[in-house]
Amino acid sequence: NQQINGSGGTIEQTYVYLDPQSALDWISISNSPRYVAAIRESLPYGAVAKKLREVIGNAGIDLIALGPGDGKSEVRLVQQIHEDGERPNMRFYLLDASQPLLSRAFKHAVDTFSDDPGIFVCGIQGNFHHLSRYAQLHYTPARSHRRRVYVMLGNTIGNLEHEPHFFQSAFSGAAPGDLLLFDVDYAFATSGDPDEIRSKEPAFRGPVRDEHQRWLGGPIKRYCQDAQSVDFDIRLDTNRPLTGSYGLQFVATVNFPGKRTKEFCMHQVRRYEPNALVRCLRGLGWDNVGVFPFTGSESRPRGLLMFRKQLPKLKH
């Protein structure tokens, strides 16, 4: 309420999922045929589960899903890992700031695994930007033979303001051998030239989709005093910290009586050059152990990247 009735600016991404109607609008988008075909059905679940078995072996797994939304992709990944490895026990944590989304994801996970005593499900309402504060996810006894697998699906990485800072701070509690897994949309042009990006990026070929206008415009209509109408536009952000990446900003122009207007950047997504992500994480102590292309036939280039926390280097 305070942000929407301010002078304008950028809305932190957590806020577009928080209230029940925003959560419902997002669930509608993430379960649409287009989204299901492009994201959920195309995720390389089998290849990821196979690689995890190679990298982790028979160690116990604590899979920590960050910002899982309704949790359907994450639940399917846990199913695949469990079936592929026949693991005696898994802990499945769902961490989300949105209570309505967390409730939906937790219920789906519990319903799915209720008959399997080998999978423990835990929901935690919290902000993954503060991941290092949650001791229950990071405390490990000295002789524990478990591995944490941090998972961010649905291009969640693409909502971050500054990826290197997030990787460095959020995963400060990761132990050597822990894994990090996330999917990204690849850039359609990596030169940094705005004209080339606009000519190749499909997002600039038409207006903002109705379902996204309903989702992102909802908080404005519910909380912004005296707002008469909202117009949406997509703008290009080339001022990104990772080489070859760029951002798409969903900007709302709010119209008020007397022809007054305010602008809010309601949502941001990013496109990446995967080698830049690999270099960034290597510098922060994570080795790349796999890049898995999405398996769908649709044309957008996407991939899922897996990293393992390095063993500390010996000092001479």
Secondary structure, 3 states (H helix, E strand, C coil): CCCCCCCCEECCHHHHHCCHHHHHHHHHHHCCHHHHHHHHCCCCHHHHHHHHHHHHCCCEEEEEEECCCCCHHHHHHHHHHHHHHCCCCEEEEEEECCHHHHHHHHHHHHHHHCCCCCEEEEEEECCHHHHHHCHHHHCCCCCCCEEEEEEECCCHHHHCCCHHHHHHHHCCCCCCCCEEEEEEEECCCCCCCHHHHHHHCHHHHCCCCHHHHHHHHHHHHHHCCCCCEEEEEEEEECCCCCCCCEEEEEEEEEEEHHHEEEEEEEEEEEEECHHHHHHHHHHCCEEEEEEEECCCCCCCCEEEEEEEECCCCCCC
